[in-house]
Amino acid sequence: MSLTFHWFLPTYGDSRYLVGGGHGVATTTAGGSRPATLGYLGQIARSAEQLGFVGALTPTGAWCEDAWLSTAMLSEVTERLKFLVAFRPGLLSPTLAAQMAATFQRHSGQRLLLNVVTGGESHEQRAYGDFLDKKARYERCDEFLSIVRALWRGERVDFAGVHLQVEGAELTRTPDPVPEIYFGGSSPEAGAVAARHADVYLTWGEPPAQVAEKIEWIRGLASAEGRKPRFGIRLHVIARDTAEQAWAEAERLLKALDAETIERVQGGLARSESEGQRRMLALHGGSNADLEIYPNLWAGVGLVRGGAGTALVGSHAEVAERIEEYHALGIDEFVLSGHPHLEEAYWFGEGVLPLLERKGLWHHPAGSSSDEPAAIPFTS
């Protein structure tokens, strides 16, 4: 099975430095900023498509632009790239969500993937008018996805749950194909919903032993439901020609962070209700010492960013080796990002992907990159 790689669209802005935010933390940047204009996001999307990424994750929350609208616009400036749209199921009706997905799928040329985010922070959910606690949000998410999947099957749905109720719901046109559901979460409530609904279970970038435990956990839960999801991992990446160059870049990013910013962000993240966020924080403990928590796995991003807080750092060959290690555990999809996202897409796409291609682990979605003419060396 060929590995699948997705990139990331920073709809909150980009920078040559780490950009923080997510999980209720106000967006902060430690240096220069690139506004999240459609022109710039289009550059990233087109580059990712050309390099061989299958899709691009677009985040959700008060800290960024709306994912549905942004990706619908960006679908016009790309041809093959799929959009992994993050959304929160409690903020719109399941019938409307099913209809929106079907419309997006038709008009984009079947390029929609969905990242379902239950919502880990009650204070941010309340800002959107959602006053359920975490446990109830997962119960509602289960009901929501049950309704949506029934509608996508072409059924007429009457549903009366604890949190959601629809009567005579149906779609005049169902999506073909049905968008795949990407779902993550480390709590027992998240595991139960993932087992019933996830096509791809996503984990944040923890050391391989911890990732293996998660995979085994979800496989067991899904097996009891008669399902076999695929597995993916969300990571940042700093890949360079040499390990020294890569770690020098990580050190540059780290040096730009001041202690006050780290303390403020860590204080906010410590109040998170997310079990996944708690696990991310435990990797570095809020300290900028000993951030290489596993060979080539760096926890520095998590000092100022909620959610995915680890990066693969090393030479192209080392990063490829770590990807192979995760793949051996059962990870088939990698959702990656880097700072800045435009340049890092090229570092990874031109440095790491060809190594994986030569090993037979990856193939360009548009055809083998080896089919392209070889570069002609410059001579005087």
ZIMOVEN-V130084 format. One record per run of one state. SS is the DSSP state (helix for helix, strand for strand, loop for the rest). FROM is the first residue (numbers start at 0). TO is the last residue. Records with the same first field share a line. If there is no record, write none. Layout:
BEGIN
SS=FROM-TO / FROM-TO
END
This chain:
BEGIN
loop=0-2 / 9-12 / 14-17 / 19-19 / 22-23 / 25-27 / 29-32 / 34-36 / 51-53 / 58-65 / 77-80 / 87-87 / 91-92 / 108-110 / 116-120 / 127-132 / 152-155 / 160-163 / 169-179 / 184-186 / 197-198 / 204-206 / 224-228 / 240-241 / 255-257 / 269-273 / 284-290 / 294-295 / 298-298 / 303-303 / 305-309 / 329-331 / 337-339 / 351-351 / 358-367 / 371-379
strand=3-8 / 13-13 / 18-18 / 20-21 / 24-24 / 28-28 / 33-33 / 54-57 / 81-86 / 111-115 / 156-159 / 164-168 / 180-183 / 199-203 / 229-239 / 291-293 / 296-297 / 304-304 / 310-314 / 332-336
helix=37-50 / 66-76 / 88-90 / 93-107 / 121-126 / 133-151 / 187-196 / 207-223 / 242-254 / 258-268 / 274-283 / 299-302 / 315-328 / 340-350 / 352-357 / 368-370
END
